[in-house]
Amino acid sequence: MPRVIISSYKSSAGKTLITSGLIKALSNRLKVRGFKVGPDFIDPGYLQLASGYPAINLDIWLMGEDGVINSLMNYTKGFDIGIIEGVMGLYDGIGYKYSTYELSKVTKTPIVVIVDCFELSYTAGAIVKGLKDFMNADVRGVIFNKVASESHYLDCKASLDPSVKPLGYVRFDKELQLPSRHLGLYTSIEYSKKASEVISAIAKEIESNIDLDELINIANEAEELKQEYPGDGKIEANEDKVAAIALDAAFNFYYSQNLDIIKRKGYKLKFFSPLSNEVVDDADFIYIGGGYPELYLETLEQATNTKFWIKKKSYEGTAILAECGGLMYVSKYLIDENDRKFRMANIFDVEIKAKDKLTIGYTKLETVNDNIISRKGSVINAHEFHISKPLVINEENRFAFKMIKGKGLFNGFDGLINQNTLASYSHFHFLKLQNYLIAS
């Protein structure tokens, strides 16, 4: 399968914007699947806006090497090309482990590097050479970003080693930007109309100034993945149960593959909005993902139908998974920066400060109590990504996990349990949890 990784030497070099633009431009002639390296929830939304198809995360920590290869193969079947956006700088992970570089090696995928040329020109060649030579990365091409003029581009281009192909450039334009905040870019749900306009504009820029044929040639040079893995990315399951998925501006952090796995477990997906006070009365499973509930505290407090429905479902023993922002929502109170308390669904006796210091990183959890996604003694790789923290927590609360790596919720533990409700700061990828997922 033709495929290429779009990487850089740092965050904020324009990877998401340019990758989205490349996908949009290529979609005029090919069927394109977007992928994102790492555990990010926000960037895949932009890649999906560009292609019209769900973007798939590829994360060796969460999925394992076989899981990454399996997913890459399954989700490119029926597509002409896969465009994979990297994470942070090329070698950034835990050391270089779990980095874009390692994923390139595992999946035998060539790399195109984006160089932010604002306030530099000939030094671009040194950056690219360093990236390529540092650990023998398979860097095949370069796209120059924030280029001021044609002469500026020619200076950048002249700096390259002949083994690396200059594919073109993107001009510096303040209007061609995606806005960001404390946990990264704004989500594509919040920003969809403007984001679509920006992606369309950057795609036109790319069609004018980037050699898409050469990019396709590089993608065509990707080695075949020899091992055969089962599955074709299609969903074939009897949908005899209902999974209610919270989806709105407050809750939208979901891996597309997780939703597919839920379907394979025999669930029909029904989406509901806590912000709009919606319920799904026939839900057999409720999934409340992460997001930005701290931005909508008054609305969430006033949406009593949803809160009472979720608490009733929890009391009745319905399986509920609440991750990060979802954990905040099923707590007793959320407290804003002015120390005002907002009452939430109150499944757990916890009060959470909505805005505090950033906690981010991979986690490893040992299951100490059976729950809806794992059994006692099993170990799970996950990740945490939030700016909130618990201020008051009832010590009678039961926990599902002991932290081997990461911070968790309280005193080295994560995953509050109440009957078949599980609420954690950790976000989970379901690929390695399928044997126990939604087991009650």
BATORFI-661092 format. One record per residue (C-alpha): residue number from 0; residue in one letter; x, y, z. Coordinates in nm, 3 decimals. Layout:
! BATORFI-661092
  resi  resn       c1       c2       c3
   NUM     A        X        Y        Z
...
This chain:
! BATORFI-661092
  resi  resn       c1       c2       c3
     0     M    0.000    0.000    0.000
     1     P    0.142    0.342   -0.096
     2     R    0.199    0.545    0.218
     3     V    0.414    0.826    0.352
     4     I    0.478    0.989    0.691
     5     I    0.470    1.369    0.723
     6     S    0.703    1.465    1.009
     7     S    0.915    1.755    1.133
     8     Y    1.185    1.844    1.384
     9     K    0.944    2.000    1.637
    10     S    0.582    2.059    1.730
    11     S    0.409    2.364    1.579
    12     A    0.594    2.336    1.250
    13     G    0.269    2.307    1.054
    14     K    0.230    1.927    1.041
    15     T   -0.146    1.914    1.097
    16     L   -0.224    2.202    0.863
    17     I   -0.001    2.080    0.580
    18     T   -0.095    1.714    0.623
    19     S   -0.462    1.811    0.608
    20     G   -0.395    2.020    0.299
    21     L   -0.205    1.736    0.132
    22     I   -0.490    1.494    0.203
    23     K   -0.746    1.742    0.067
    24     A   -0.542    1.809   -0.248
    25     L   -0.473    1.440   -0.311
    26     S   -0.841    1.357   -0.257
    27     N   -0.919    1.530   -0.586
    28     R   -0.754    1.237   -0.765
    29     L   -0.717    0.952   -0.511
    30     K   -0.902    0.788   -0.225
    31     V   -0.696    0.891    0.079
    32     R   -0.691    0.754    0.433
    33     G   -0.540    0.977    0.701
    34     F   -0.349    0.842    1.001
    35     K   -0.202    1.007    1.311
    36     V    0.105    0.886    1.500
    37     G    0.055    0.886    1.876
    38     P   -0.241    0.918    2.113
    39     D   -0.371    1.256    1.995
    40     F   -0.748    1.305    1.966
    41     I   -0.761    1.650    1.807
    42     D   -0.544    1.628    1.495
    43     P   -0.730    1.326    1.350
    44     G   -1.044    1.539    1.336
    45     Y   -0.876    1.774    1.090
    46     L   -0.745    1.484    0.883
    47     Q   -1.100    1.349    0.869
    48     L   -1.235    1.687    0.758
    49     A   -0.981    1.683    0.476
    50     S   -1.047    1.330    0.350
    51     G   -1.408    1.266    0.445
    52     Y   -1.304    0.940    0.615
    53     P   -1.222    0.869    0.981
    54     A   -0.852    0.911    1.058
    55     I   -0.685    0.626    1.246
    56     N   -0.430    0.656    1.528
    57     L   -0.110    0.449    1.512
    58     D    0.057    0.425    1.854
    59     I    0.306    0.152    1.939
    60     W    0.271    0.209    2.317
    61     L   -0.106    0.167    2.308
    62     M   -0.139   -0.088    2.029
    63     G    0.190   -0.278    2.008
    64     E    0.390   -0.324    1.687
    65     D    0.157   -0.593    1.552
    66     G   -0.145   -0.379    1.633
    67     V   -0.003   -0.082    1.445
    68     I    0.080   -0.290    1.138
    69     N   -0.256   -0.465    1.154
    70     S   -0.444   -0.135    1.172
    71     L   -0.239    0.025    0.896
    72     M   -0.304   -0.269    0.664
    73     N   -0.673   -0.305    0.749
    74     Y   -0.760    0.063    0.721
    75     T   -0.578    0.121    0.391
    76     K   -0.763   -0.162    0.214
    77     G   -0.987   -0.004   -0.047
    78     F   -0.782    0.318   -0.043
    79     D   -0.521    0.442   -0.291
    80     I   -0.279    0.598   -0.043
    81     G   -0.222    0.647    0.328
    82     I   -0.097    0.983    0.460
    83     I    0.039    0.956    0.815
    84     E    0.089    1.269    1.027
    85     G    0.375    1.236    1.275
    86     V    0.382    1.350    1.636
    87     M    0.608    1.621    1.786
    88     G    0.959    1.601    1.640
    89     L    1.069    1.296    1.443
    90     Y    1.257    1.128    1.729
    91     D    1.039    1.241    2.020
    92     G    0.872    0.976    2.237
    93     I    1.009    0.804    2.546
    94     G    1.361    0.870    2.431
    95     Y    1.316    0.773    2.068
    96     K    1.088    0.480    2.157
    97     Y    0.726    0.518    2.046
    98     S    0.830    0.808    1.822
    99     T    0.745    0.881    1.460
   100     Y    1.092    0.752    1.372
   101     E    1.022    0.416    1.537
   102     L    0.684    0.390    1.368
   103     S    0.853    0.457    1.033
   104     K    1.092    0.168    1.099
   105     V    0.821   -0.072    1.219
   106     T    0.589    0.003    0.926
   107     K    0.865    0.048    0.664
   108     T    0.724    0.386    0.566
   109     P    0.927    0.669    0.403
   110     I    0.928    1.015    0.558
   111     V    0.871    1.364    0.422
   112     V    0.991    1.637    0.658
   113     I    0.833    1.979    0.706
   114     V    1.080    2.257    0.786
   115     D    0.950    2.581    0.934
   116     C    1.155    2.839    0.742
   117     F    1.038    3.146    0.930
   118     E    1.360    3.340    1.004
   119     L    1.591    3.082    0.843
   120     S    1.688    2.970    0.493
   121     Y    2.013    2.778    0.424
   122     T    2.008    2.629    0.774
   123     A    1.710    2.423    0.655
   124     G    1.953    2.182    0.492
   125     A    2.140    2.128    0.818
   126     I    1.814    2.050    0.998
   127     V    1.713    1.795    0.735
   128     K    2.058    1.636    0.727
   129     G    2.058    1.606    1.105
   130     L    1.716    1.440    1.103
   131     K    1.818    1.198    0.831
   132     D    2.163    1.106    0.962
   133     F    2.102    1.104    1.340
   134     M    1.960    0.750    1.338
   135     N    1.948    0.675    0.966
   136     A    1.588    0.784    0.920
   137     D    1.427    0.715    0.583
   138     V    1.382    1.082    0.494
   139     R    1.299    1.110    0.123
   140     G    1.158    1.459    0.078
   141     V    1.110    1.805    0.227
   142     I    0.829    2.059    0.230
   143     F    0.929    2.410    0.334
   144     N    0.672    2.599    0.542
   145     K    0.629    2.973    0.607
   146     V    0.829    3.073    0.301
   147     A    0.837    3.447    0.235
   148     S    0.912    3.453   -0.139
   149     E    1.029    3.250   -0.438
   150     S    1.390    3.355   -0.373
   151     H    1.356    3.246   -0.009
   152     Y    1.237    2.905   -0.132
   153     L    1.530    2.876   -0.372
   154     D    1.777    2.942   -0.087
   155     C    1.610    2.674    0.126
   156     K    1.604    2.432   -0.165
   157     A    1.971    2.488   -0.244
   158     S    2.070    2.382    0.107
   159     L    1.945    2.024    0.066
   160     D    2.159    1.716    0.019
   161     P    2.089    1.563   -0.326
   162     S    1.956    1.246   -0.161
   163     V    1.653    1.438   -0.032
   164     K    1.396    1.574   -0.276
   165     P    1.254    1.925   -0.239
   166     L    0.879    1.887   -0.291
   167     G    0.790    2.254   -0.273
   168     Y    0.672    2.510   -0.022
   169     V    0.383    2.676    0.159
   170     R    0.384    3.054    0.183
   171     F    0.372    3.237    0.514
   172     D    0.014    3.356    0.557
   173     K   -0.138    3.450    0.892
   174     E   -0.481    3.354    0.759
   175     L   -0.371    2.996    0.689
   176     Q   -0.349    2.886    1.052
   177     L   -0.541    2.660    1.290
   178     P   -0.599    2.815    1.637
   179     S   -0.466    2.650    1.952
   180     R   -0.516    2.657    2.329
   181     H   -0.409    2.472    2.646
   182     L   -0.447    2.112    2.518
   183     G   -0.344    2.181    2.158
   184     L   -0.554    2.290    1.861
   185     Y   -0.921    2.370    1.890
   186     T   -1.121    2.059    1.802
   187     S   -1.258    2.025    1.450
   188     I   -1.611    1.997    1.596
   189     E   -1.586    2.345    1.752
   190     Y   -1.412    2.492    1.451
   191     S   -1.549    2.285    1.162
   192     K   -1.671    2.557    0.923
   193     K   -1.362    2.775    0.957
   194     A   -1.134    2.469    0.960
   195     S   -1.285    2.343    0.636
   196     E   -1.224    2.682    0.478
   197     V   -0.861    2.690    0.597
   198     I   -0.798    2.332    0.479
   199     S   -0.946    2.410    0.136
   200     A   -0.730    2.721    0.110
   201     I   -0.411    2.537    0.209
   202     A   -0.498    2.260   -0.039
   203     K   -0.509    2.516   -0.322
   204     E   -0.174    2.653   -0.208
   205     I   -0.032    2.300   -0.207
   206     E   -0.167    2.224   -0.554
   207     S    0.016    2.533   -0.682
   208     N    0.348    2.500   -0.500
   209     I    0.405    2.134   -0.405
   210     D    0.489    1.846   -0.640
   211     L    0.213    1.602   -0.552
   212     D    0.326    1.356   -0.820
   213     E    0.665    1.328   -0.650
   214     L    0.497    1.282   -0.312
   215     I    0.295    0.996   -0.462
   216     N    0.616    0.848   -0.607
   217     I    0.773    0.850   -0.259
   218     A    0.462    0.684   -0.116
   219     N    0.475    0.419   -0.389
   220     E    0.830    0.331   -0.279
   221     A    0.710    0.214    0.065
   222     E    0.802   -0.150    0.121
   223     E    0.532   -0.412    0.129
   224     L    0.440   -0.534    0.476
   225     K    0.497   -0.906    0.428
   226     Q    0.310   -1.057    0.720
   227     E   -0.059   -1.121    0.671
   228     Y   -0.296   -0.986    0.933
   229     P   -0.667   -1.064    0.959
   230     G   -0.942   -0.814    0.897
   231     D   -1.030   -0.568    0.627
   232     G   -1.151   -0.266    0.823
   233     K   -1.516   -0.349    0.755
   234     I   -1.774   -0.375    1.030
   235     E   -1.974   -0.696    1.018
   236     A   -2.156   -0.752    1.346
   237     N   -2.512   -0.809    1.460
   238     E   -2.611   -0.479    1.618
   239     D   -2.841   -0.624    1.883
   240     K   -2.730   -0.384    2.159
   241     V   -2.702   -0.006    2.182
   242     A   -2.393    0.195    2.274
   243     A   -2.466    0.558    2.363
   244     I   -2.169    0.781    2.278
   245     A   -2.150    1.135    2.420
   246     L   -2.058    1.365    2.132
   247     D   -2.061    1.744    2.130
   248     A   -1.824    2.036    2.188
   249     A   -1.762    1.922    2.547
   250     F   -1.701    1.551    2.481
   251     N   -1.539    1.439    2.156
   252     F   -1.210    1.262    2.232
   253     Y   -1.257    0.920    2.074
   254     Y   -1.037    0.693    1.867
   255     S   -1.220    0.601    1.546
   256     Q   -1.095    0.245    1.584
   257     N   -1.246    0.224    1.933
   258     L   -1.588    0.302    1.789
   259     D   -1.535    0.033    1.524
   260     I   -1.440   -0.217    1.795
   261     I   -1.758   -0.133    1.988
   262     K   -1.954   -0.208    1.670
   263     R   -1.774   -0.539    1.635
   264     K   -1.885   -0.625    1.987
   265     G   -2.241   -0.615    1.855
   266     Y   -2.344   -0.259    1.943
   267     K   -2.532   -0.007    1.736
   268     L   -2.389    0.340    1.800
   269     K   -2.625    0.618    1.905
   270     F   -2.477    0.960    1.974
   271     F   -2.610    1.203    2.233
   272     S   -2.516    1.551    2.351
   273     P   -2.491    1.624    2.725
   274     L   -2.478    1.994    2.634
   275     S   -2.818    1.958    2.463
   276     N   -2.962    1.761    2.756
   277     E   -3.014    1.445    2.548
   278     V   -3.061    1.084    2.661
   279     V   -3.059    0.739    2.498
   280     D   -3.314    0.538    2.693
   281     D   -3.233    0.200    2.537
   282     A   -2.856    0.222    2.597
   283     D   -2.681   -0.098    2.702
   284     F   -2.343    0.078    2.725
   285     I   -2.258    0.446    2.772
   286     Y   -1.923    0.593    2.666
   287     I   -1.831    0.946    2.778
   288     G   -1.497    1.044    2.630
   289     G   -1.267    1.332    2.703
   290     G   -1.290    1.686    2.575
   291     Y   -1.343    2.029    2.727
   292     P   -1.624    2.010    2.986
   293     E   -1.451    2.287    3.181
   294     L   -1.560    2.532    2.910
   295     Y   -1.930    2.450    2.951
   296     L   -1.983    2.412    3.325
   297     E   -2.305    2.612    3.354
   298     T   -2.464    2.437    3.055
   299     L   -2.368    2.093    3.184
   300     E   -2.501    2.172    3.531
   301     Q   -2.833    2.287    3.388
   302     A   -2.872    1.983    3.159
   303     T   -3.036    1.778    3.434
   304     N   -3.209    1.522    3.210
   305     T   -2.876    1.385    3.090
   306     K   -2.721    1.385    3.437
   307     F   -3.014    1.208    3.601
   308     W   -3.035    0.955    3.316
   309     I   -2.666    0.866    3.344
   310     K   -2.684    0.833    3.722
   311     K   -2.996    0.615    3.694
   312     K   -2.826    0.394    3.434
   313     S   -2.523    0.358    3.660
   314     Y   -2.745    0.264    3.956
   315     E   -2.918    0.002    3.739
   316     G   -2.583   -0.156    3.653
   317     T   -2.549   -0.041    3.292
   318     A   -2.187   -0.049    3.174
   319     I   -2.048    0.307    3.162
   320     L   -1.695    0.412    3.065
   321     A   -1.598    0.773    3.141
   322     E   -1.251    0.892    3.038
   323     C   -1.086    1.215    3.157
   324     G   -1.349    1.477    3.069
   325     G   -1.602    1.199    3.119
   326     L   -1.455    1.135    3.465
   327     M   -1.504    1.503    3.543
   328     Y   -1.866    1.481    3.429
   329     V   -1.956    1.182    3.650
   330     S   -1.794    1.341    3.958
   331     K   -1.997    1.527    4.221
   332     Y   -1.872    1.879    4.151
   333     L   -1.649    2.059    3.904
   334     I   -1.485    2.372    4.042
   335     D   -1.382    2.657    3.812
   336     E   -1.088    2.897    3.845
   337     N   -1.302    3.128    4.062
   338     D   -1.380    2.842    4.304
   339     R   -1.743    2.822    4.193
   340     K   -1.891    2.473    4.222
   341     F   -2.099    2.317    3.945
   342     R   -2.292    1.999    4.018
   343     M   -2.233    1.713    3.775
   344     A   -2.380    1.360    3.746
   345     N   -2.260    1.267    4.098
   346     I   -2.189    0.898    4.041
   347     F   -1.866    0.935    4.240
   348     D   -1.802    1.137    4.556
   349     V   -1.524    1.346    4.401
   350     E   -1.474    1.721    4.357
   351     I   -1.244    1.822    4.072
   352     K   -1.070    2.152    4.004
   353     A   -1.137    2.207    3.635
   354     K   -0.818    2.397    3.552
   355     D   -0.478    2.328    3.705
   356     K   -0.134    2.220    3.582
   357     L   -0.095    2.012    3.267
   358     T   -0.057    1.637    3.317
   359     I    0.042    1.454    2.998
   360     G    0.213    1.128    2.912
   361     Y    0.185    0.756    2.866
   362     T    0.055    0.548    3.156
   363     K    0.084    0.184    3.257
   364     L   -0.181    0.045    3.490
   365     E   -0.209   -0.278    3.686
   366     T   -0.568   -0.392    3.731
   367     V   -0.636   -0.442    4.102
   368     N   -1.015   -0.483    4.078
   369     D   -1.224   -0.636    3.799
   370     N   -1.403   -0.380    3.583
   371     I   -1.574   -0.345    3.246
   372     I   -1.250   -0.334    3.044
   373     S   -1.004   -0.558    3.234
   374     R   -0.958   -0.829    3.493
   375     K   -0.750   -0.831    3.812
   376     G   -0.380   -0.884    3.741
   377     S   -0.385   -0.762    3.381
   378     V   -0.164   -0.468    3.278
   379     I   -0.281   -0.195    3.040
   380     N   -0.088    0.069    2.848
   381     A   -0.283    0.395    2.824
   382     H   -0.221    0.771    2.836
   383     E   -0.331    1.077    3.035
   384     F   -0.382    1.431    2.908
   385     H   -0.557    1.689    3.128
   386     I   -0.528    2.013    3.324
   387     S   -0.770    1.926    3.605
   388     K   -0.707    1.764    3.942
   389     P   -0.916    1.620    4.228
   390     L   -0.948    1.844    4.535
   391     V   -1.180    1.629    4.746
   392     I   -1.211    1.253    4.711
   393     N   -1.394    1.013    4.939
   394     E   -1.146    0.745    5.045
   395     E   -1.424    0.486    5.035
   396     N   -1.418    0.505    4.655
   397     R   -1.291    0.183    4.493
   398     F   -1.019    0.196    4.229
   399     A   -0.966   -0.031    3.930
   400     F   -0.597    0.039    3.869
   401     K   -0.267    0.089    4.046
   402     M   -0.032    0.316    3.853
   403     I    0.292    0.154    3.736
   404     K    0.371    0.459    3.520
   405     G    0.199    0.797    3.523
   406     K    0.013    1.008    3.777
   407     G   -0.342    0.873    3.770
   408     L   -0.626    1.017    3.977
   409     F   -0.533    0.986    4.345
   410     N   -0.241    0.855    4.550
   411     G   -0.103    0.630    4.275
   412     F   -0.440    0.490    4.166
   413     D   -0.680    0.551    3.877
   414     G   -1.016    0.424    3.760
   415     L   -1.304    0.478    4.000
   416     I   -1.553    0.188    4.012
   417     N   -1.921    0.198    4.104
   418     Q   -2.103   -0.120    3.998
   419     N   -2.038   -0.132    3.620
   420     T   -1.928    0.230    3.590
   421     L   -1.556    0.294    3.534
   422     A   -1.420    0.651    3.537
   423     S   -1.050    0.727    3.486
   424     Y   -0.808    0.997    3.386
   425     S   -0.638    0.743    3.159
   426     H   -0.757    0.715    2.800
   427     F   -0.770    0.362    2.659
   428     H   -0.723    0.215    2.314
   429     F   -0.951   -0.087    2.286
   430     L   -0.741   -0.293    2.043
   431     K   -0.571   -0.490    2.321
   432     L   -0.876   -0.488    2.550
   433     Q   -1.126   -0.666    2.326
   434     N   -1.143   -0.987    2.529
   435     Y   -1.279   -0.803    2.834
   436     L   -1.424   -0.481    2.693
   437     I   -1.770   -0.408    2.832
   438     A   -1.763   -0.728    3.037
   439     S   -1.983   -0.697    3.344
